[in-house]
Amino acid sequence: MLQEERFLASTKLRSAEFPRQQGQMLGVLLARDAQGQQHTLKAFSGQMNGAWMVHGWAEPLSTLRHDTHAAYTLAFARVVQLGEEAAAAQAQARALSGEPRLHKGWEAEPQLAALEERRVKARRGQRAVSQALLARIRESTVVTNFRGEHASLQDASLLGASSPGGTGDCCATKLLNAAAKVGWKPESLSEFWFGSAPPAGGRTHAQSYPACASRCQPLLGYMLCGS
């Protein structure tokens, strides 16, 4: 815990910049440059208060984000809209199904079928837009290793084109990518939870956790080459 404690003590994370109720993973990396000088890098998982880029923190690997491309914002808004349409159709169908049989009679069956068709159509559209957006995000993600090599997310990850959404957004990948881009050799890395536990639990403030198996670990082999 020493590294996390030093990091927390040397930053102002308990300020309004990072309210405790919005808990998330943070990370710190100690690295050394070619002259032997040690440096400290810090990263947050995903976004901080809705921002991908925050001064003094490691940058995201993807260049396709809501703060860089209007296409991202439009596609994401469409995903949300289609999800709401599907939910509305489902809610209407449930309400109709709950009405007394005496009042709805046989005429409710065509309405239920139409609502189900609308729900399915919206979900399919949502899935298609989501998959297209994810493909573009993957294409915009460039991974750098300590040999100075660059690769797409698909080529760098052991999961290839099957990499789940959010791959590359975790602290470890941001930190290693940032160090590799400037030629600093990593010496120590720690990821830990800062803030209140998530609704599902499983996280404790200031407690360290390993890199996630589904997103980070499949990338680490390529990223650590040359370290």
Secondary structure, DSSP 8 states (H G I E B T S, - for coil): -HHHHHHHHHS-TTSTTS-TTS-EEEEEEEEE-TTS-EEEEEEESS-BTTBS--TTS---SBS-STTT-HHHHHHHHHHHHHHHHHHHHHHHHHHHHTS-HHHHGGGHHHHHHHHHHHHHHHHHHHHHHHHHHHHHHHHHBEEE-TTS-EEEHHHHSTTGGG--TTTT-SHHHHHHHHHHHHT-EEEEEEEEEESS--TT----TT-B----TTTTHHHHHHHTTT-
